[in-house]
Amino acid sequence: MSTINQYLSDDHKACDDLFVAAENAVAAKDWPGARDQFDAFTASMRRHFAREEEVLFPAFEARTGMSGGPTFVMRSEHQQINHLLAEMRSALERADGAAYLGQSETLLMLMRQHNMKEENILYPMADQALADESDTLVARMEPIQA
């Protein structure tokens, strides 16, 4: 049995590891490797967002009646992150390490704040509100491949 918090926090860690690998490849000017690592990171982020937006957020909103609260903020931040990912992709296509690393720094700060809010506020709230269906929700999130 995995709590929602544990499952999605572990997912954050997996995304973070891929982020670091992509950043290291850019810093080494390994452009093919950087693109591969960035593609893996982006796919991991999109999968994570889909797990939240397709499974967790609707269940949480249905149970609590809160649709303008934490899930609204998280969706908005997902959009901001996706915008930064697009800018980073563009920098990679131009092999512009300085632009990539500048956007990467911004993304890192945003991800840290975002993950902290989820892991310390939203996920514990979800674990409490959805305790009776957490196993089912985690099982529904697992196969998602955005």
DSSP file (Angstrom, degrees, kcal/mol; ACC not computed):
  #  RESIDUE AA STRUCTURE BP1 BP2  ACC     N-H-->O    O-->H-N    N-H-->O    O-->H-N    TCO  KAPPA ALPHA  PHI   PSI    X-CA   Y-CA   Z-CA
    1    1 A M              0   0    0      0, 0.0     2,-0.4     0, 0.0   134,-0.0   0.000 360.0 360.0 360.0 128.0    0.0    0.0    0.0
    2    2 A S        -     0   0    0    132,-0.0   136,-0.2     4,-0.0     2,-0.1  -0.949 360.0-130.4-118.2 135.5    1.4    3.3   -1.1
    3    3 A T     >  -     0   0    0     -2,-0.4     4,-2.6     1,-0.1     5,-0.2  -0.451  25.4-116.3 -75.9 159.8    0.0    6.7    0.0
    4    4 A I  H  > S+     0   0    0      1,-0.2     4,-2.7     2,-0.2     5,-0.3   0.916 117.5  53.1 -59.4 -43.6   -0.7    9.3   -2.6
    5    5 A N  H  > S+     0   0    0    118,-0.3     4,-2.3     1,-0.2     5,-0.2   0.933 111.2  44.4 -60.0 -47.4    2.0   11.4   -1.1
    6    6 A Q  H  > S+     0   0    0      2,-0.2     4,-2.3     1,-0.2    -2,-0.2   0.932 114.7  48.6 -64.0 -45.9    4.6    8.7   -1.2
    7    7 A Y  H  X S+     0   0    0     -4,-2.6     4,-1.5     1,-0.2    -2,-0.2   0.941 117.9  38.5 -61.1 -49.7    3.8    7.6   -4.7
    8    8 A L  H  X S+     0   0    0     -4,-2.7     4,-2.0     2,-0.2    -1,-0.2   0.798 113.3  55.7 -77.5 -27.5    3.8   11.1   -6.2
    9    9 A S  H  X S+     0   0    0     -4,-2.3     4,-2.0    -5,-0.3    -1,-0.2   0.899 107.7  50.0 -66.8 -39.8    6.8   12.3   -4.2
   10   10 A D  H  X S+     0   0    0     -4,-2.3     4,-2.0    -5,-0.2    -2,-0.2   0.877 108.4  53.6 -62.9 -36.6    8.7    9.3   -5.5
   11   11 A D  H  X S+     0   0    0     -4,-1.5     4,-2.2     2,-0.2    -2,-0.2   0.889 105.2  53.9 -65.1 -39.5    7.6   10.4   -9.0
   12   12 A H  H  X S+     0   0    0     -4,-2.0     4,-2.8     1,-0.2    -2,-0.2   0.932 107.5  51.3 -57.5 -45.4    9.0   13.9   -8.3
   13   13 A K  H  X S+     0   0    0     -4,-2.0     4,-2.4     1,-0.2    -2,-0.2   0.900 108.0  51.1 -61.4 -41.9   12.3   12.3   -7.4
   14   14 A A  H  X S+     0   0    0     -4,-2.0     4,-1.6     2,-0.2    -1,-0.2   0.912 112.0  47.2 -62.5 -42.0   12.4   10.4  -10.7
   15   15 A C  H  X S+     0   0    0     -4,-2.2     4,-2.3     1,-0.2    -2,-0.2   0.922 110.6  52.7 -63.5 -44.0   11.7   13.6  -12.6
   16   16 A D  H  X S+     0   0    0     -4,-2.8     4,-2.3     1,-0.2    -2,-0.2   0.894 106.2  53.2 -59.7 -41.4   14.4   15.5  -10.7
   17   17 A D  H  X S+     0   0    0     -4,-2.4     4,-1.9     1,-0.2    -1,-0.2   0.899 110.6  46.7 -62.6 -40.7   17.0   12.8  -11.5
   18   18 A L  H  X S+     0   0    0     -4,-1.6     4,-2.3     2,-0.2    23,-0.3   0.861 108.8  55.8 -69.0 -36.1   16.2   13.2  -15.2
   19   19 A F  H  X S+     0   0    0     -4,-2.3     4,-2.4     2,-0.2    -2,-0.2   0.932 108.8  47.2 -59.1 -47.1   16.3   16.9  -14.9
   20   20 A V  H  X S+     0   0    0     -4,-2.3     4,-2.7     1,-0.2    -2,-0.2   0.903 110.0  52.8 -63.6 -42.2   19.9   16.7  -13.5
   21   21 A A  H  X S+     0   0    0     -4,-1.9     4,-1.9     2,-0.2    -1,-0.2   0.908 111.2  46.6 -61.9 -41.8   21.0   14.3  -16.2
   22   22 A A  H  X S+     0   0    0     -4,-2.3     4,-2.2    15,-0.3    -2,-0.2   0.926 112.7  49.5 -65.5 -44.4   19.8   16.6  -18.9
   23   23 A E  H  X S+     0   0    0     -4,-2.4     4,-2.6     1,-0.2    -2,-0.2   0.897 110.2  50.8 -62.7 -40.6   21.4   19.7  -17.3
   24   24 A N  H  X S+     0   0    0     -4,-2.7     4,-1.6     2,-0.2    -1,-0.2   0.892 109.2  50.9 -64.1 -39.4   24.7   17.8  -16.9
   25   25 A A  H  <>S+     0   0    0     -4,-1.9     5,-2.7    -5,-0.2     9,-0.3   0.898 111.0  48.4 -66.1 -39.9   24.6   16.8  -20.6
   26   26 A V  H ><5S+     0   0    0     -4,-2.2     3,-1.9     1,-0.2    -2,-0.2   0.937 109.5  52.3 -63.7 -46.0   24.0   20.4  -21.6
   27   27 A A  H 3<5S+     0   0    0     -4,-2.6    -1,-0.2     1,-0.3    -2,-0.2   0.830 110.9  48.0 -60.0 -31.4   26.9   21.6  -19.4
   28   28 A A  T 3<5S-     0   0    0     -4,-1.6    -1,-0.3    -5,-0.2    -2,-0.2   0.435 112.7-122.9 -86.6   0.1   29.1   19.1  -21.1
   29   29 A K  T < 5 +     0   0    0     -3,-1.9     2,-1.3     1,-0.2    -3,-0.2   0.806  61.2 148.9  58.9  31.7   27.9   20.2  -24.5
   30   30 A D     >< +     0   0    0     -5,-2.7     4,-3.2     1,-0.2    -1,-0.2  -0.705  20.4 177.2 -90.6  80.9   26.8   16.7  -25.3
   31   31 A W  H  > S+     0   0    0     -2,-1.3     4,-2.6     2,-0.2     5,-0.2   0.885  73.6  46.7 -63.9 -44.5   23.9   17.9  -27.5
   32   32 A P  H  > S+     0   0    0      0, 0.0     4,-2.2     0, 0.0    -1,-0.2   0.946 117.8  44.5 -61.6 -43.9   22.6   14.5  -28.7
   33   33 A G  H  > S+     0   0    0      1,-0.2     4,-3.0     2,-0.2     5,-0.2   0.891 112.1  53.1 -63.9 -39.3   22.8   13.2  -25.1
   34   34 A A  H  X S+     0   0    0     -4,-3.2     4,-2.9    -9,-0.3     5,-0.2   0.917 109.2  48.4 -62.5 -43.4   21.2   16.4  -23.8
   35   35 A R  H  X S+     0   0    0     -4,-2.6     4,-2.6     2,-0.2    -1,-0.2   0.923 113.2  47.7 -63.7 -42.7   18.3   16.0  -26.2
   36   36 A D  H  X S+     0   0    0     -4,-2.2     4,-2.1    -5,-0.2    -2,-0.2   0.936 115.2  44.7 -63.1 -45.8   17.8   12.4  -25.2
   37   37 A Q  H  X S+     0   0    0     -4,-3.0     4,-2.6     1,-0.2   -15,-0.3   0.898 113.7  50.1 -65.2 -40.0   17.9   13.2  -21.5
   38   38 A F  H  X S+     0   0    0     -4,-2.9     4,-3.2    -5,-0.2     5,-0.2   0.900 108.8  52.4 -66.0 -39.7   15.7   16.2  -22.0
   39   39 A D  H  X S+     0   0    0     -4,-2.6     4,-2.4    -5,-0.2    -1,-0.2   0.913 111.2  47.2 -61.3 -41.5   13.1   14.1  -23.9
   40   40 A A  H  X S+     0   0    0     -4,-2.1     4,-2.2     2,-0.2    -2,-0.2   0.917 113.8  47.9 -65.3 -42.6   13.1   11.6  -21.1
   41   41 A F  H  X S+     0   0    0     -4,-2.6     4,-2.5   -23,-0.3    -2,-0.2   0.935 112.4  48.4 -62.0 -47.3   12.7   14.4  -18.5
   42   42 A T  H  X S+     0   0    0     -4,-3.2     4,-2.8     1,-0.2     5,-0.2   0.915 111.4  49.8 -61.9 -43.4    9.9   16.0  -20.5
   43   43 A A  H  X S+     0   0    0     -4,-2.4     4,-2.3    -5,-0.2    -1,-0.2   0.901 111.0  50.2 -61.7 -40.1    8.1   12.7  -20.9
   44   44 A S  H  X S+     0   0    0     -4,-2.2     4,-2.3     2,-0.2    -2,-0.2   0.903 111.6  47.8 -65.1 -41.4    8.4   12.0  -17.2
   45   45 A M  H  X S+     0   0    0     -4,-2.5     4,-2.9     2,-0.2     5,-0.2   0.926 111.9  49.2 -65.1 -44.4    7.0   15.5  -16.3
   46   46 A R  H  X S+     0   0    0     -4,-2.8     4,-2.4     1,-0.2    -2,-0.2   0.894 111.6  49.6 -63.1 -39.0    4.1   15.1  -18.7
   47   47 A R  H  X S+     0   0    0     -4,-2.3     4,-2.4    -5,-0.2    -1,-0.2   0.921 111.4  49.4 -64.2 -43.4    3.3   11.7  -17.2
   48   48 A H  H  X S+     0   0    0     -4,-2.3     4,-1.9     2,-0.2    -2,-0.2   0.938 111.9  47.7 -61.2 -47.3    3.5   13.1  -13.7
   49   49 A F  H  X S+     0   0    0     -4,-2.9     4,-3.5     1,-0.2     5,-0.3   0.909 111.3  51.3 -61.0 -41.7    1.2   16.0  -14.7
   50   50 A A  H  X>S+     0   0    0     -4,-2.4     4,-2.7     1,-0.2     5,-0.5   0.898 106.3  54.6 -63.7 -39.9   -1.3   13.6  -16.4
   51   51 A R  I  X>S+     0   0    0     -4,-2.4     5,-1.9     1,-0.2     4,-1.1   0.912 116.7  37.9 -59.2 -41.7   -1.4   11.4  -13.2
   52   52 A E  I  <>S+     0   0    0     -4,-1.9     5,-3.6     3,-0.2    -2,-0.2   0.956 121.5  41.6 -73.3 -50.9   -2.3   14.4  -11.2
   53   53 A E  I  <5S+     0   0    0     -4,-3.5    -3,-0.2     1,-0.2    -2,-0.2   0.788 122.6  37.7 -73.8 -28.2   -4.7   16.1  -13.7
   54   54 A E  I  <5S+     0   0    0     -4,-2.7    -1,-0.2    -5,-0.3    -3,-0.2   0.748 135.6   9.7 -93.4 -26.0   -6.5   13.0  -14.9
   55   55 A V  I  X<S+     0   0    0     -4,-1.1     4,-1.7    -5,-0.5    -3,-0.2   0.758 126.7  38.3-118.8 -62.4   -6.7   11.0  -11.7
   56   56 A L  I  ><S+     0   0    0     -5,-1.9     4,-3.1     1,-0.2     5,-0.2   0.955 114.0  48.1 -65.9 -54.0   -5.8   12.8   -8.5
   57   57 A F  H  ><S+     0   0    0     -5,-3.6     4,-3.0     1,-0.2     5,-0.3   0.921 113.0  46.8 -59.4 -48.0   -7.1   16.3   -9.0
   58   58 A P  H  > S+     0   0    0      0, 0.0     4,-2.4     0, 0.0    -1,-0.2   0.913 115.2  47.2 -61.1 -39.4  -10.6   15.2  -10.2
   59   59 A A  H  X S+     0   0    0     -4,-1.7     4,-2.2     2,-0.2    -2,-0.2   0.927 114.1  47.1 -65.3 -43.9  -10.9   12.7   -7.3
   60   60 A F  H  X S+     0   0    0     -4,-3.1     4,-2.7     2,-0.2     6,-0.4   0.929 114.1  47.1 -63.0 -45.8   -9.8   15.3   -4.8
   61   61 A E  H  X S+     0   0    0     -4,-3.0     4,-2.4    -5,-0.2    -1,-0.2   0.893 112.2  50.2 -64.5 -40.1  -12.1   18.0   -6.2
   62   62 A A  H  < S+     0   0    0     -4,-2.4    -1,-0.2    -5,-0.3    -2,-0.2   0.900 115.8  42.4 -64.7 -39.9  -15.1   15.6   -6.2
   63   63 A R  H  < S+     0   0    0     -4,-2.2    -2,-0.2    -5,-0.2    -1,-0.2   0.890 127.2  28.8 -74.8 -39.9  -14.5   14.5   -2.6
   64   64 A T  H  < S-     0   0    0     -4,-2.7    -3,-0.2    -5,-0.2    -2,-0.2   0.687  92.6-130.6 -97.5 -19.9  -13.7   17.9   -1.2
   65   65 A G     <  +     0   0    0     -4,-2.4     2,-0.8    -5,-0.3    -4,-0.1   0.525  65.6 131.4  78.0   4.9  -15.8   20.2   -3.4
   66   66 A M        +     0   0    0     -6,-0.4    -1,-0.2     1,-0.2     5,-0.2  -0.816  10.6 145.1 -94.9 109.3  -12.6   22.4   -3.8
   67   67 A S  S    S+     0   0    0     -2,-0.8    -1,-0.2    -3,-0.1    -6,-0.1   0.549  73.5  49.8-114.9 -14.5  -12.0   23.2   -7.4
   68   68 A G  S    S+     0   0    0      3,-0.1    -2,-0.1     4,-0.1    -1,-0.0   0.284 102.8  72.2-103.6   9.5  -10.6   26.7   -7.0
   69   69 A G  S  > S-     0   0    0      3,-0.1     4,-1.8     4,-0.0     3,-0.5   0.457 109.5 -22.9 -97.2-127.0   -8.1   25.8   -4.3
   70   70 A P  H  > S+     0   0    0      0, 0.0     4,-2.5     0, 0.0     5,-0.2   0.838 132.4  54.4 -62.1 -34.9   -4.8   23.9   -4.4
   71   71 A T  H  > S+     0   0    0      2,-0.2     4,-2.4     1,-0.2     5,-0.2   0.874 106.3  52.9 -68.4 -34.1   -5.6   22.0   -7.6
   72   72 A F  H  > S+     0   0    0     -3,-0.5     4,-2.0     2,-0.2    -1,-0.2   0.928 111.1  46.8 -62.4 -45.0   -6.3   25.2   -9.5
   73   73 A V  H  X S+     0   0    0     -4,-1.8     4,-2.2     1,-0.2    -2,-0.2   0.909 111.8  50.7 -63.7 -43.2   -2.9   26.6   -8.4
   74   74 A M  H  X S+     0   0    0     -4,-2.5     4,-2.3     1,-0.2    -2,-0.2   0.900 109.1  50.6 -65.3 -40.5   -1.1   23.3   -9.3
   75   75 A R  H  X S+     0   0    0     -4,-2.4     4,-1.9     2,-0.2    -1,-0.2   0.917 110.0  50.9 -61.9 -41.9   -2.7   23.3  -12.8
   76   76 A S  H  X S+     0   0    0     -4,-2.0     4,-1.8     1,-0.2    -2,-0.2   0.909 110.7  48.2 -61.7 -42.3   -1.6   26.9  -13.3
   77   77 A E  H  X S+     0   0    0     -4,-2.2     4,-2.6     1,-0.2    -1,-0.2   0.850 105.6  58.3 -68.4 -33.8    2.0   26.0  -12.3
   78   78 A H  H  X S+     0   0    0     -4,-2.3     4,-2.6     2,-0.2    -1,-0.2   0.907 105.9  50.4 -59.9 -40.2    1.9   23.0  -14.6
   79   79 A Q  H  X S+     0   0    0     -4,-1.9     4,-2.1     2,-0.2    -2,-0.2   0.917 109.8  49.5 -63.8 -43.0    1.2   25.5  -17.5
   80   80 A Q  H  X S+     0   0    0     -4,-1.8     4,-2.1     2,-0.2    -2,-0.2   0.916 111.8  48.8 -61.7 -42.7    4.1   27.7  -16.4
   81   81 A I  H  X S+     0   0    0     -4,-2.6     4,-2.6     1,-0.2    -2,-0.2   0.921 109.2  52.3 -63.5 -44.0    6.4   24.6  -16.2
   82   82 A N  H  X S+     0   0    0     -4,-2.6     4,-2.0     1,-0.2    -1,-0.2   0.872 107.7  52.7 -61.2 -36.3    5.3   23.5  -19.7
   83   83 A H  H  X S+     0   0    0     -4,-2.1     4,-2.0     2,-0.2    -1,-0.2   0.931 110.2  47.2 -63.6 -45.6    6.1   27.0  -21.1
   84   84 A L  H  X S+     0   0    0     -4,-2.1     4,-2.6     1,-0.2    -2,-0.2   0.888 108.9  55.0 -63.4 -38.7    9.6   26.8  -19.6
   85   85 A L  H  X S+     0   0    0     -4,-2.6     4,-2.5     1,-0.2    -1,-0.2   0.901 107.1  50.7 -61.2 -39.8   10.0   23.3  -21.1
   86   86 A A  H  X S+     0   0    0     -4,-2.0     4,-2.1     2,-0.2    -1,-0.2   0.907 110.9  48.3 -64.5 -41.4    9.2   24.6  -24.5
   87   87 A E  H  X S+     0   0    0     -4,-2.0     4,-2.1     2,-0.2    -2,-0.2   0.889 111.9  49.4 -65.4 -38.8   11.7   27.4  -24.1
   88   88 A M  H  X S+     0   0    0     -4,-2.6     4,-2.3     2,-0.2    -2,-0.2   0.893 108.5  53.3 -67.5 -39.3   14.3   24.9  -23.0
   89   89 A R  H  X S+     0   0    0     -4,-2.5     4,-2.3     1,-0.2    -2,-0.2   0.918 108.6  50.6 -59.6 -43.9   13.5   22.6  -26.0
   90   90 A S  H  X S+     0   0    0     -4,-2.1     4,-1.4     1,-0.2    -2,-0.2   0.913 109.0  50.4 -61.6 -43.5   14.1   25.6  -28.3
   91   91 A A  H  <>S+     0   0    0     -4,-2.1     5,-2.9     1,-0.2     4,-0.3   0.889 109.8  51.6 -62.1 -39.2   17.4   26.4  -26.7
   92   92 A L  H ><5S+     0   0    0     -4,-2.3     3,-1.5     1,-0.2    -2,-0.2   0.913 105.6  54.2 -63.4 -42.6   18.5   22.7  -27.1
   93   93 A E  H 3<5S+     0   0    0     -4,-2.3    -1,-0.2     1,-0.3    -2,-0.2   0.819 112.8  43.9 -62.4 -29.5   17.5   22.8  -30.8
   94   94 A R  T 3<5S-     0   0    0     -4,-1.4    -1,-0.3    -5,-0.2    -2,-0.2   0.434 109.9-125.3 -90.6  -0.8   19.8   25.8  -31.2
   95   95 A A  T < 5 +     0   0    0     -3,-1.5     2,-1.0    -4,-0.3    -3,-0.2   0.895  55.9 156.5  52.9  42.4   22.5   24.2  -29.0
   96   96 A D     >< +     0   0    0     -5,-2.9     4,-2.4     1,-0.2    -1,-0.2  -0.776  18.2 177.4-101.1  89.1   22.4   27.3  -26.9
   97   97 A G  H  > S+     0   0    0     -2,-1.0     4,-3.0     1,-0.2     5,-0.2   0.865  77.1  54.5 -62.1 -38.9   23.7   26.1  -23.6
   98   98 A A  H  > S+     0   0    0      2,-0.2     4,-2.0     1,-0.2    -1,-0.2   0.926 111.3  44.5 -63.7 -44.0   23.6   29.5  -21.9
   99   99 A A  H  > S+     0   0    0      2,-0.2     4,-2.3     1,-0.2     5,-0.2   0.922 115.0  49.1 -65.3 -43.2   19.9   30.0  -22.8
  100  100 A Y  H  X S+     0   0    0     -4,-2.4     4,-2.8     1,-0.2    -2,-0.2   0.955 112.7  46.2 -60.2 -50.8   19.1   26.4  -21.7
  101  101 A L  H  X S+     0   0    0     -4,-3.0     4,-1.9     1,-0.2    -1,-0.2   0.835 110.7  53.7 -66.0 -31.9   20.9   26.7  -18.4
  102  102 A G  H  X S+     0   0    0     -4,-2.0     4,-1.5    -5,-0.2    -1,-0.2   0.934 113.6  41.5 -64.7 -45.9   19.3   30.1  -17.7
  103  103 A Q  H  X S+     0   0    0     -4,-2.3     4,-2.9     1,-0.2    -2,-0.2   0.864 111.3  58.3 -67.6 -35.3   15.8   28.6  -18.2
  104  104 A S  H  X S+     0   0    0     -4,-2.8     4,-2.7    -5,-0.2    -1,-0.2   0.886 103.5  51.7 -61.4 -39.7   16.8   25.5  -16.3
  105  105 A E  H  X S+     0   0    0     -4,-1.9     4,-1.9     2,-0.2    -1,-0.2   0.916 111.4  46.8 -63.3 -43.1   17.7   27.7  -13.3
  106  106 A T  H  X S+     0   0    0     -4,-1.5     4,-2.2     1,-0.2    -2,-0.2   0.925 113.0  49.5 -63.3 -44.6   14.2   29.3  -13.4
  107  107 A L  H  X S+     0   0    0     -4,-2.9     4,-3.3     1,-0.2     5,-0.3   0.906 107.1  55.2 -62.4 -42.0   12.6   25.9  -13.8
  108  108 A L  H  X S+     0   0    0     -4,-2.7     4,-2.5     1,-0.2    -1,-0.2   0.925 109.2  46.7 -58.5 -45.6   14.5   24.4  -10.9
  109  109 A M  H  X S+     0   0    0     -4,-1.9     4,-2.1     2,-0.2    -1,-0.2   0.929 114.7  47.1 -62.5 -44.5   13.2   27.2   -8.6
  110  110 A L  H  X S+     0   0    0     -4,-2.2     4,-2.8     1,-0.2    -2,-0.2   0.918 112.6  49.0 -64.0 -44.1    9.7   26.7   -9.8
  111  111 A M  H  X S+     0   0    0     -4,-3.3     4,-3.3     2,-0.2     5,-0.3   0.910 109.8  51.8 -63.7 -41.4    9.8   22.9   -9.5
  112  112 A R  H  X S+     0   0    0     -4,-2.5     4,-2.1    -5,-0.3    -1,-0.2   0.939 114.4  42.3 -60.6 -46.3   11.2   23.1   -6.0
  113  113 A Q  H  X S+     0   0    0     -4,-2.1     4,-2.1     2,-0.2    -2,-0.2   0.922 116.6  48.9 -65.0 -43.8    8.4   25.5   -4.8
  114  114 A H  H  X S+     0   0    0     -4,-2.8     4,-2.3     1,-0.2    -2,-0.2   0.945 112.8  46.2 -61.4 -50.5    5.8   23.5   -6.7
  115  115 A N  H  X S+     0   0    0     -4,-3.3     4,-3.3     1,-0.2     5,-0.3   0.874 110.0  54.5 -63.4 -37.3    6.9   20.2   -5.3
  116  116 A M  H  X S+     0   0    0     -4,-2.1     4,-2.3    -5,-0.3     5,-0.3   0.921 109.1  48.0 -62.8 -43.0    7.1   21.5   -1.8
  117  117 A K  H  X>S+     0   0    0     -4,-2.1     5,-1.8     2,-0.2     4,-1.8   0.915 116.1  44.3 -64.0 -41.5    3.5   22.8   -2.0
  118  118 A E  I  <>S+     0   0    0     -4,-2.3     5,-3.4     3,-0.2    -2,-0.2   0.959 117.6  42.8 -67.3 -49.1    2.3   19.4   -3.3
  119  119 A E  I  <5S+     0   0    0     -4,-3.3    -2,-0.2     1,-0.2    -1,-0.2   0.788 125.1  33.7 -71.2 -28.0    4.3   17.3   -0.9
  120  120 A N  I  <5S+     0   0    0     -4,-2.3    -1,-0.2    -5,-0.3    -2,-0.2   0.636 135.9  12.2-102.8 -16.3    3.5   19.4    2.2
  121  121 A I  I  X5S+     0   0    0     -4,-1.8     4,-2.0    -5,-0.3    -3,-0.2   0.678 125.6  36.6-122.7 -66.5    0.0   20.6    1.5
  122  122 A L  I  ><S+     0   0    0     -5,-1.8     4,-2.8     1,-0.2     5,-0.2   0.941 116.4  47.3 -65.6 -51.1   -1.9   19.0   -1.4
  123  123 A Y  H  ><S+     0   0    0     -5,-3.4     4,-3.1     1,-0.2  -118,-0.3   0.916 113.0  48.1 -62.7 -43.5   -0.8   15.4   -1.1
  124  124 A P  H  > S+     0   0    0      0, 0.0     4,-2.0     0, 0.0    -1,-0.2   0.908 112.9  50.0 -61.6 -37.7   -1.3   15.2    2.6
  125  125 A M  H  X S+     0   0    0     -4,-2.0     4,-3.0     2,-0.2     5,-0.2   0.920 112.5  47.6 -62.4 -41.8   -4.8   16.7    2.1
  126  126 A A  H  X S+     0   0    0     -4,-2.8     4,-3.0     2,-0.2    -1,-0.2   0.912 109.0  53.2 -66.2 -42.5   -5.4   14.2   -0.6
  127  127 A D  H  < S+     0   0    0     -4,-3.1    -1,-0.2    -5,-0.2    -2,-0.2   0.894 114.7  42.5 -59.3 -38.4   -4.2   11.3    1.6
  128  128 A Q  H >< S+     0   0    0     -4,-2.0     3,-0.8    -5,-0.2    -2,-0.2   0.948 119.4  41.1 -72.5 -48.4   -6.6   12.4    4.3
  129  129 A A  H 3< S+     0   0    0     -4,-3.0     3,-0.2     1,-0.2    -2,-0.2   0.821 126.4  34.1 -70.3 -30.5   -9.6   13.1    2.0
  130  130 A L  T >X S+     0   0    0     -4,-3.0     3,-2.1    -5,-0.2     4,-0.6   0.051  75.2 126.7-115.1  24.3   -9.1   10.1   -0.2
  131  131 A A  G X4 S+     0   0    0     -3,-0.8     3,-0.7     1,-0.3     4,-0.3   0.840  73.1  55.3 -53.3 -37.9   -7.8    7.5    2.4
  132  132 A D  G 34 S+     0   0    0      1,-0.2    -1,-0.3    -3,-0.2     4,-0.1   0.636 119.4  31.0 -75.2 -12.7  -10.4    5.0    1.5
  133  133 A E  G <> S+     0   0    0     -3,-2.1     4,-2.6     2,-0.1    -1,-0.2   0.238  82.2 109.8-126.7  15.9   -9.5    5.0   -2.2
  134  134 A S  H <X S+     0   0    0     -3,-0.7     4,-2.6    -4,-0.6     5,-0.2   0.899  80.9  50.7 -61.8 -41.2   -5.8    5.8   -2.2
  135  135 A D  H  > S+     0   0    0     -4,-0.3     4,-2.2     1,-0.2    -1,-0.2   0.916 112.7  47.0 -61.5 -42.1   -4.8    2.3   -3.4
  136  136 A T  H  > S+     0   0    0      2,-0.2     4,-1.9     1,-0.2    -2,-0.2   0.906 112.6  49.2 -65.6 -42.3   -7.3    2.5   -6.2
  137  137 A L  H  X S+     0   0    0     -4,-2.6     4,-1.9     2,-0.2    -2,-0.2   0.915 111.3  48.5 -65.7 -43.0   -6.1    6.0   -7.2
  138  138 A V  H  X S+     0   0    0     -4,-2.6     4,-2.2     1,-0.2    -1,-0.2   0.914 110.7  52.0 -62.5 -41.6   -2.4    5.0   -7.2
  139  139 A A  H  < S+     0   0    0     -4,-2.2    -1,-0.2    -5,-0.2    -2,-0.2   0.859 110.1  49.1 -62.9 -34.8   -3.3    1.9   -9.3
  140  140 A R  H  < S+     0   0    0     -4,-1.9     4,-0.2     1,-0.2    -1,-0.2   0.822 112.4  48.1 -73.0 -30.6   -5.1    4.1  -11.8
  141  141 A M  H >< S+     0   0    0     -4,-1.9     3,-1.5     1,-0.2    -2,-0.2   0.852  96.1  74.1 -76.1 -34.6   -2.1    6.5  -12.0
  142  142 A E  T 3< S+     0   0    0     -4,-2.2    -1,-0.2     1,-0.3    -2,-0.1   0.855  96.1  44.1 -52.8 -47.7    0.5    3.8  -12.5
  143  143 A P  T 3  S+     0   0    0      0, 0.0    -1,-0.3     0, 0.0     2,-0.1   0.592  82.7 120.7 -79.4  -5.6   -0.2    2.9  -16.1
  144  144 A I    <   +     0   0    0     -3,-1.5     2,-0.4    -4,-0.2   -93,-0.1  -0.367  34.1 176.8 -63.7 128.2   -0.5    6.5  -17.4
  145  145 A Q              0   0    0     -2,-0.1    -1,-0.1     1,-0.1   -98,-0.1  -0.810 360.0 360.0-130.7  88.4    2.0    7.3  -20.1
  146  146 A A              0   0    0     -2,-0.4    -1,-0.1  -103,-0.2  -102,-0.1   0.503 360.0 360.0 -65.0 360.0    1.3   10.8  -21.2
